[in-house]
Amino acid sequence: MANKLRTHGKNTIVWVLLGLIVIGLIGFSAHNFGSSTASIGSVGGTKISTNDYARALQQEQNAMQAQAGKPLSFQQFQMMGLDRRVQGQLFGEAAFENAAATLGISVSDQELADRITQIQAFQNAAGDFDRTAYEMALRNQGMKQREFEQKLRAEMARSIVQSAIASGVHAPDAEVNAYANYMAQTRTVSWAEVTRQDLAAALPTPSEDELKAWHDQHSDKFMSPETKQITYVWISPDMIADKVQVNEDALKKEYESRIDEFQQPERRLVERLVYPDMESAKAARAALDAGDKDFAALAQDRGLTLQDADMGDVTESDLGKAGKDVFAAAENSVVGPVETDLGPALFRVNGILAATNRSFDEVRSELGDEASHETARRQIAAERSKLEDDLAGGATLEDMAKDTDMQLGTLDYGPQSEGGLAGYAAFRQAAEAVQSDDFPEIVELEDGGLFALRLDGTTPAAVIPFDTSKDQVKADWEAAKLLEAKQARADEAVKAVTGKADTQLSATGLLTTDSPNLSRGSYLEDLSQVALAKAFTLKLNEAAKVTDGSKVYVVRPVLISQPDLSSDKNAKMVDSLRDQVSQSLANDMLDLYARTVQSEAGMQINSNAISGVNAQMR
């Protein structure tokens, strides 16, 4: 399980981990799994308590639920292997704690006290350590002060060992440069998409028997989906917003608080290129005026993209000394060079946004709608407990519709369902999960509405008869035959140009594009990313067919350029790669050290204790 430490190493080798661990101990309640000596295992003399395992499981499960945006059962948690990841993490940490103890590494009482007083959970509103808050936080988690301080001391000692191992690990230049050359290499790629117009012969017309055979052979494509017959009740802010009274004074205060939103000066959509001196800026402008280069090429000369140069929408004051000139310019024009606080610069004006001055009367309806919907959301939230009590007291969905503002409806729910209540993610999630014996529950919608549902029946998925799906079958047959024909045409083109430097792809009759200076991260609107990736696996003048969905391409690199790693742009990438590789090597060192400690000190795993904790987490 020590290999699980690899992904955790990025957090554990820095002191920040210490704060996260402490917050984890305070922020998540734990079950009590027996005596304080009960453990799921040990490394040497360092035991891992069942309570620590339960806390770590709960913290990881909560984190995964937040990431997924939906509740996860413990069974789902286990299916993803996350319980084993938690175990690996804890046994890895225990290895470092045991190593610290063996080496006699510890922290002084003063260091421990300083660390405790820095933990935000133990501070008052003024940011000072609050002993009452400290004791209460530990009491709420069922932890004694001595127990917590022992754990914290062990964590700090462990971090010292980890820092000693990981610090000073540097990536070899040869490895970093190899990665950098791979990432920054550019290619000129000759490519073509094979279309119906490139085929020499027309597609055949299928017979009735061929279509019936196709329907039988590919019946999984011609299925009606499973549907669920659902009865529901729901209420949304839209349903009751028109009944809400809006306070006029409150609307005026809201308008004043958002005045910058409703009253804005004239703005420009601007791109800027800054130069080290006026001579360089004037040379760039001359190249632009002569038509030798466009603005994108000037940006590339500066090691930038147009996205880097984009300033977004700016006011005249945002541009400082250049503001007057830029705001006097027409749309789609270039201004400069002009002096700025950063140096001489060229500006391109891509758009003009007129000033806005919307009065209260103009936005009153908009503000009133927002206010009424917000009030409606609060009213619905206030009613939730009563609605839940009604359901718990035996009220049916039909009763709810009669006795409350909730509306009753039915739906044949399936993957194709959309609009109305089916347009809400919360409803779709509940509808997909509902079983026939489930009790209706109140669930909140994304807009603050509420609903409850009941499953009345299920219609299973079934093959759509040929007579009903004939048009769909014919379209699918034709698409498959067209794809086969395009692939055969692409194979001919690949054979014609592979290994023949003097034969261009366009000589095959395909409409060909040569795209220069492409990198692995480039994007072309008309070329599939799959096809571009394939082009970077080929040798010079080697060609390949690429099928991506219904599209077929032929790609061929005709020029491969190695990067200048010393340029400003590439130097930043090299530094970033060096940090990443160094971090990866440090994680490997931590992993190896943990394995060694576990092997030498001995690792014991209490499977029964682990199973016991897992059972109670379900």
VOMITI-858114 format. One record per residue (C-alpha): residue in three letters; z, x, y. Coordinates in steps of 0.1 Angstrom, whole numbers, padded with zeros to 4 digits, always signed. Example, Ala and Ser with C-alpha at 12.3 -4.5 7.8 and 13.67 -1.06 7.14 Angstrom:
ALA+0078+0123-0045
SER+0071+0137-0011
END
This chain:
MET+0000+0000+0000
ALA+0002+0030+0023
ASN-0035+0026+0031
LYS-0026-0005+0050
LEU-0010+0018+0076
ARG-0045+0028+0088
THR-0051-0003+0109
HIS-0015-0003+0121
GLY-0016+0033+0131
LYS-0032+0027+0165
ASN-0001+0007+0175
THR+0025+0028+0159
ILE+0016+0062+0173
VAL+0025+0052+0208
TRP+0058+0042+0223
VAL+0044+0008+0233
LEU+0048-0002+0196
LEU+0086+0000+0201
GLY+0085-0028+0226
LEU+0063-0049+0205
ILE+0086-0046+0175
VAL+0116-0055+0195
ILE+0099-0085+0210
GLY+0088-0095+0174
LEU+0124-0093+0163
ILE+0136-0115+0192
GLY+0107-0139+0195
PHE+0104-0151+0160
SER+0132-0168+0141
ALA+0137-0157+0105
HIS+0148-0175+0073
ASN+0180-0162+0058
PHE+0170-0148+0024
GLY+0204-0139+0010
SER+0226-0110+0017
SER+0218-0084+0042
THR+0213-0059+0014
ALA+0185-0079-0003
SER+0152-0061+0000
ILE+0116-0063-0011
GLY+0116-0026-0019
SER+0123+0009-0006
VAL+0109+0043+0002
GLY+0134+0069-0008
GLY+0167+0057+0007
THR+0151+0034+0033
LYS+0151-0002+0022
ILE+0130-0031+0036
SER+0151-0062+0039
THR+0138-0096+0029
ASN+0146-0108+0064
ASP+0124-0081+0079
TYR+0096-0091+0056
ALA+0100-0128+0065
ARG+0100-0120+0102
ALA+0068-0099+0098
LEU+0051-0126+0078
GLN+0059-0152+0103
GLN+0048-0131+0132
GLU+0015-0122+0115
GLN+0009-0158+0106
ASN+0015-0170+0142
ALA-0008-0143+0155
MET-0036-0154+0131
GLN-0031-0190+0140
ALA-0034-0182+0177
GLN-0066-0162+0170
ALA-0081-0189+0148
GLY-0071-0216+0173
LYS-0058-0239+0145
PRO-0028-0241+0121
LEU-0031-0220+0089
SER-0011-0228+0057
PHE+0007-0200+0040
GLN-0018-0204+0011
GLN-0047-0197+0035
PHE-0027-0168+0049
GLN-0024-0153+0013
MET-0061-0160+0005
MET-0070-0137+0034
GLY-0047-0110+0020
LEU-0025-0110+0050
ASP+0008-0110+0031
ARG-0003-0078+0013
ARG-0013-0063+0047
VAL+0022-0070+0060
GLN+0038-0054+0029
GLY+0016-0023+0033
GLN+0026-0021+0070
LEU+0063-0023+0062
PHE+0062+0002+0033
GLY+0043+0026+0056
GLU+0069+0022+0083
ALA+0097+0027+0058
ALA+0080+0060+0048
PHE+0082+0073+0083
GLU+0118+0061+0088
ASN+0127+0079+0055
ALA+0110+0111+0067
ALA+0129+0109+0100
ALA+0162+0106+0082
THR+0153+0135+0058
LEU+0143+0157+0087
GLY+0175+0148+0106
ILE+0156+0132+0135
SER+0175+0107+0155
VAL+0181+0095+0190
SER+0212+0098+0211
ASP+0234+0068+0221
GLN+0222+0073+0257
GLU+0185+0071+0247
LEU+0192+0040+0227
ALA+0211+0024+0255
ASP+0183+0032+0280
ARG+0157+0017+0257
ILE+0177-0016+0252
THR+0182-0020+0289
GLN+0144-0017+0294
ILE+0136-0046+0271
GLN+0125-0076+0292
ALA+0140-0101+0269
PHE+0175-0087+0278
GLN+0170-0087+0315
ASN+0179-0113+0342
ALA+0157-0126+0369
ALA+0163-0096+0390
GLY+0151-0073+0362
ASP+0186-0059+0355
PHE+0201-0057+0320
ASP+0221-0088+0311
ARG+0246-0083+0283
THR+0251-0121+0279
ALA+0213-0125+0274
TYR+0213-0096+0250
GLU+0241-0111+0229
MET+0227-0146+0230
ALA+0192-0134+0219
LEU+0206-0116+0189
ARG+0229-0146+0181
ASN+0200-0170+0181
GLN+0182-0148+0156
GLY+0212-0145+0133
MET+0214-0107+0140
LYS+0245-0087+0147
GLN+0245-0062+0175
ARG+0251-0033+0151
GLU+0222-0044+0128
PHE+0198-0046+0157
GLU+0208-0013+0172
GLN+0204+0004+0138
LYS+0169-0010+0135
LEU+0160+0000+0170
ARG+0174+0035+0165
ALA+0153+0038+0133
GLU+0122+0026+0151
MET+0126+0052+0178
ALA+0132+0080+0153
ARG+0101+0068+0133
SER+0080+0069+0165
ILE+0090+0105+0171
VAL+0077+0115+0137
GLN+0045+0096+0141
SER+0039+0110+0176
ALA+0045+0146+0163
ILE+0019+0140+0135
ALA-0007+0122+0156
SER-0005+0141+0189
GLY-0028+0170+0192
VAL-0054+0157+0167
HIS-0088+0163+0183
ALA-0122+0154+0170
PRO-0145+0183+0161
ASP-0173+0187+0187
ALA-0199+0187+0159
GLU-0188+0153+0146
VAL-0186+0138+0181
ASN-0220+0151+0191
ALA-0235+0137+0158
TYR-0222+0103+0167
ALA-0234+0106+0203
ASN-0269+0117+0193
TYR-0271+0087+0170
MET-0259+0063+0196
ALA-0279+0076+0226
GLN-0312+0084+0208
THR-0341+0064+0223
ARG-0374+0054+0207
THR-0407+0041+0218
VAL-0414+0013+0193
SER-0448-0002+0186
TRP-0443-0037+0173
ALA-0461-0070+0166
GLU-0450-0105+0155
VAL-0473-0119+0129
THR-0482-0155+0138
ARG-0504-0183+0123
GLN-0533-0171+0146
ASP-0533-0137+0128
LEU-0541-0153+0094
ALA-0577-0150+0082
ALA-0576-0183+0061
ALA-0561-0217+0068
LEU-0532-0229+0048
PRO-0539-0251+0018
THR-0532-0288+0018
PRO-0505-0297-0008
SER-0512-0325-0034
GLU-0487-0353-0041
ASP-0477-0336-0074
GLU-0471-0303-0057
LEU-0448-0319-0031
LYS-0429-0338-0059
ALA-0425-0305-0078
TRP-0413-0288-0046
HIS-0388-0316-0040
ASP-0374-0312-0076
GLN-0373-0273-0073
HIS-0356-0273-0039
SER-0335-0305-0041
ASP-0306-0288-0024
LYS-0326-0288+0008
PHE-0331-0325+0007
MET-0295-0338+0006
SER-0277-0365+0025
PRO-0243-0350+0035
GLU-0210-0363+0023
THR-0196-0388+0048
LYS-0161-0402+0053
GLN-0154-0437+0063
ILE-0127-0433+0089
THR-0107-0458+0110
TYR-0091-0445+0141
VAL-0073-0454+0173
TRP-0075-0432+0204
ILE-0068-0431+0241
SER-0082-0406+0267
PRO-0077-0400+0304
ASP-0111-0415+0311
MET-0099-0449+0296
ILE-0071-0453+0320
ALA-0080-0432+0350
ASP-0093-0461+0370
LYS-0060-0478+0367
VAL-0041-0449+0383
GLN-0030-0451+0419
VAL-0039-0420+0439
ASN-0017-0408+0468
GLU-0039-0401+0499
ASP-0015-0376+0514
ALA-0014-0357+0481
LEU-0052-0355+0481
LYS-0053-0341+0516
LYS-0027-0314+0506
GLU-0049-0305+0476
TYR-0079-0303+0499
GLU-0061-0279+0522
SER-0048-0257+0493
ARG-0084-0253+0481
ILE-0101-0250+0515
ASP-0118-0217+0505
GLU-0136-0236+0477
PHE-0150-0262+0500
GLN-0157-0241+0531
GLN-0176-0209+0524
PRO-0196-0186+0547
GLU-0232-0177+0540
ARG-0236-0153+0510
ARG-0262-0131+0495
LEU-0269-0121+0459
VAL-0272-0084+0462
GLU-0278-0053+0441
ARG-0268-0018+0455
LEU-0277+0017+0447
VAL-0256+0044+0463
TYR-0269+0080+0468
PRO-0251+0113+0474
ASP-0270+0120+0506
MET-0294+0104+0530
GLU-0323+0126+0519
SER-0320+0114+0483
ALA-0318+0078+0495
LYS-0349+0081+0517
ALA-0368+0097+0488
ALA-0359+0068+0466
ARG-0370+0043+0492
ALA-0403+0062+0497
ALA-0410+0060+0459
LEU-0402+0023+0460
ASP-0425+0016+0490
ALA-0453+0036+0474
GLY-0451+0015+0443
ASP-0443+0045+0421
LYS-0410+0030+0410
ASP-0394-0004+0411
PHE-0357-0011+0417
ALA-0349-0010+0380
ALA-0364+0024+0377
LEU-0344+0036+0407
ALA-0313+0024+0391
GLN-0322+0042+0358
ASP-0327+0074+0378
ARG-0291+0070+0389
GLY-0279+0065+0353
LEU-0274+0028+0359
THR-0287-0005+0348
LEU-0294-0034+0371
GLN-0262-0050+0358
ASP-0243-0019+0370
ALA-0259-0023+0404
ASP-0252-0060+0407
MET-0226-0069+0434
GLY-0228-0106+0427
ASP-0226-0130+0457
VAL-0211-0113+0488
THR-0203-0122+0524
GLU-0214-0102+0554
SER-0179-0088+0558
ASP-0178-0077+0521
LEU-0207-0053+0529
GLY-0190-0036+0558
LYS-0214-0015+0580
ALA-0244-0026+0559
GLY-0236-0063+0563
LYS-0256-0070+0594
ASP-0288-0054+0581
VAL-0285-0070+0546
PHE-0279-0105+0561
ALA-0309-0101+0585
ALA-0332-0094+0555
ALA-0354-0119+0537
GLU-0349-0130+0501
ASN-0364-0105+0475
SER-0365-0077+0500
VAL-0350-0042+0499
VAL-0328-0029+0528
GLY-0320+0007+0536
PRO-0311+0033+0532
VAL-0281+0024+0553
GLU-0248+0042+0556
THR-0218+0027+0537
ASP-0183+0038+0530
LEU-0196+0051+0496
GLY-0226+0069+0511
PRO-0262+0061+0519
ALA-0274+0030+0499
LEU-0303+0008+0491
PHE-0297-0030+0488
ARG-0319-0055+0472
VAL-0314-0092+0483
ASN-0321-0114+0452
GLY-0310-0147+0467
ILE-0295-0164+0497
LEU-0267-0189+0494
ALA-0263-0211+0524
ALA-0229-0217+0539
THR-0209-0247+0527
ASN-0187-0269+0548
ARG-0176-0299+0528
SER-0153-0321+0547
PHE-0124-0340+0531
ASP-0143-0373+0533
GLU-0172-0356+0513
VAL-0149-0344+0485
ARG-0124-0372+0486
SER-0140-0389+0456
GLU-0141-0357+0436
LEU-0104-0349+0444
GLY-0094-0384+0436
ASP-0111-0383+0402
GLU-0094-0351+0394
ALA-0060-0364+0405
SER-0063-0397+0386
HIS-0073-0379+0354
GLU-0044-0355+0358
THR-0020-0384+0363
ALA-0035-0402+0333
ARG-0030-0371+0312
ARG+0007-0370+0321
GLN+0011-0407+0314
ILE-0005-0403+0280
ALA+0017-0373+0272
ALA+0048-0393+0282
GLU+0038-0421+0258
ARG+0033-0398+0228
SER+0068-0400+0214
LYS+0067-0438+0215
LEU+0034-0439+0197
GLU+0047-0415+0170
ASP+0077-0437+0166
ASP+0055-0468+0162
LEU+0035-0451+0134
ALA+0066-0438+0117
GLY+0081-0473+0119
GLY+0052-0487+0098
ALA+0027-0498+0125
THR-0009-0497+0113
LEU-0038-0484+0133
GLU-0048-0520+0139
ASP-0013-0528+0152
MET-0015-0498+0176
ALA-0047-0512+0191
LYS-0031-0546+0197
ASP+0002-0534+0211
THR-0009-0503+0232
ASP-0038-0491+0253
MET-0053-0473+0223
GLN-0087-0484+0212
LEU-0097-0491+0176
GLY-0129-0478+0160
THR-0146-0469+0127
LEU-0169-0440+0120
ASP-0190-0427+0090
TYR-0181-0391+0097
GLY-0202-0362+0085
PRO-0216-0329+0098
GLN-0242-0348+0119
SER-0215-0368+0137
GLU-0214-0362+0175
GLY-0205-0379+0207
GLY-0175-0401+0215
LEU-0144-0391+0196
ALA-0165-0370+0172
GLY-0173-0348+0201
TYR-0138-0334+0202
ALA-0130-0303+0181
ALA-0095-0316+0173
PHE-0109-0348+0158
ARG-0135-0330+0138
GLN-0109-0307+0124
ALA-0086-0336+0114
ALA-0115-0356+0100
GLU-0127-0328+0078
ALA-0091-0322+0065
VAL-0080-0358+0060
GLN-0072-0370+0025
SER-0069-0406+0012
ASP-0032-0405+0008
ASP-0025-0389+0042
PHE-0003-0408+0066
PRO-0018-0413+0101
GLU-0004-0389+0127
ILE-0008-0387+0164
VAL-0029-0357+0174
GLU-0037-0344+0208
LEU-0073-0340+0221
GLU-0086-0312+0243
ASP-0086-0334+0274
GLY-0051-0346+0269
GLY-0060-0377+0250
LEU-0044-0388+0217
PHE-0057-0402+0184
ALA-0047-0411+0149
LEU-0070-0416+0119
ARG-0071-0430+0084
LEU-0095-0423+0056
ASP-0108-0455+0041
GLY-0134-0440+0017
THR-0158-0412+0009
THR-0196-0413+0002
PRO-0205-0382-0018
ALA-0235-0360-0009
ALA-0267-0370-0028
VAL-0303-0360-0032
ILE-0326-0380-0008
PRO-0353-0396-0029
PHE-0388-0381-0026
ASP-0403-0413-0011
THR-0378-0412+0017
SER-0379-0374+0023
LYS-0417-0369+0018
ASP-0423-0358+0054
GLN-0394-0334+0053
VAL-0406-0320+0019
LYS-0441-0314+0032
ALA-0428-0296+0063
ASP-0406-0274+0042
TRP-0435-0266+0018
GLU-0458-0257+0047
ALA-0432-0235+0063
ALA-0427-0216+0030
LYS-0464-0211+0025
LEU-0469-0200+0061
LEU-0441-0175+0058
GLU-0457-0161+0026
ALA-0490-0158+0043
LYS-0475-0140+0074
GLN-0456-0116+0051
ALA-0488-0108+0032
ARG-0506-0101+0066
ALA-0477-0079+0077
ASP-0479-0059+0044
GLU-0516-0052+0051
ALA-0508-0039+0086
VAL-0480-0017+0073
LYS-0502-0002+0047
ALA-0529+0005+0073
VAL-0508+0025+0097
THR-0479+0041+0077
GLY-0482+0079+0079
LYS-0513+0078+0100
ALA-0504+0091+0134
ASP-0539+0086+0148
THR-0541+0049+0138
GLN-0524+0026+0162
LEU-0508-0007+0151
SER-0531-0026+0175
ALA-0561-0014+0153
THR-0549-0038+0126
GLY-0558-0067+0149
LEU-0523-0077+0156
LEU-0512-0084+0192
THR-0491-0052+0197
THR-0465-0043+0223
ASP-0453-0007+0229
SER-0417-0008+0242
PRO-0405+0026+0255
ASN-0370+0041+0258
LEU-0353+0016+0235
SER-0318+0024+0223
ARG-0299+0009+0193
GLY-0282-0015+0217
SER-0313-0026+0236
TYR-0324-0062+0238
LEU-0359-0075+0239
GLU-0365-0112+0243
ASP-0394-0114+0219
LEU-0383-0089+0193
SER-0356-0098+0168
GLN-0325-0076+0168
VAL-0330-0073+0130
ALA-0365-0059+0136
LEU-0353-0035+0163
ALA-0325-0022+0140
LYS-0351-0016+0113
ALA-0372+0004+0137
PHE-0343+0028+0141
THR-0342+0035+0103
LEU-0378+0046+0101
LYS-0393+0080+0104
LEU-0419+0088+0131
ASN-0451+0067+0126
GLU-0436+0050+0095
ALA-0440+0012+0096
ALA-0421-0016+0081
LYS-0423-0054+0077
VAL-0393-0073+0089
THR-0386-0110+0081
ASP-0360-0127+0102
GLY-0358-0164+0095
SER-0392-0179+0099
LYS-0405-0149+0120
VAL-0423-0118+0106
TYR-0427-0086+0124
VAL-0443-0052+0119
VAL-0424-0023+0136
ARG-0433+0013+0140
PRO-0416+0041+0160
VAL-0442+0062+0178
LEU-0418+0085+0198
ILE-0383+0096+0191
SER-0364+0112+0220
GLN-0331+0130+0215
PRO-0305+0124+0244
ASP-0292+0148+0270
LEU-0255+0147+0262
SER-0246+0165+0294
SER-0260+0138+0317
ASP-0234+0118+0336
LYS-0241+0086+0317
ASN-0240+0102+0283
ALA-0210+0124+0291
LYS-0189+0092+0296
MET-0201+0080+0262
VAL-0192+0113+0246
ASP-0157+0112+0260
SER-0152+0077+0247
LEU-0165+0086+0213
ARG-0142+0117+0212
ASP-0112+0095+0219
GLN-0122+0070+0192
VAL-0129+0097+0166
SER-0096+0115+0175
GLN-0077+0082+0171
SER-0094+0076+0138
LEU-0084+0111+0126
ALA-0049+0106+0138
ASN-0047+0073+0118
ASP-0059+0092+0087
MET-0032+0118+0093
LEU-0006+0091+0095
ASP-0019+0074+0064
LEU-0019+0106+0044
TYR+0016+0115+0056
ALA+0029+0081+0046
ARG+0013+0084+0011
THR+0028+0118+0007
VAL+0063+0106+0016
GLN+0060+0076-0007
SER+0050+0099-0035
GLU+0076+0125-0030
ALA+0105+0102-0020
GLY+0096+0075-0045
MET+0086+0040-0037
GLN+0102+0009-0053
ILE+0088-0026-0051
ASN+0109-0057-0058
SER+0082-0082-0068
ASN+0107-0109-0074
ALA+0121-0106-0039
ILE+0086-0107-0025
SER+0077-0138-0045
GLY+0110-0154-0034
VAL+0102-0149+0003
ASN+0066-0161-0002
ALA+0078-0192-0019
GLN+0101-0202+0009
MET+0073-0195+0035
ARG+0051-0221+0019
END
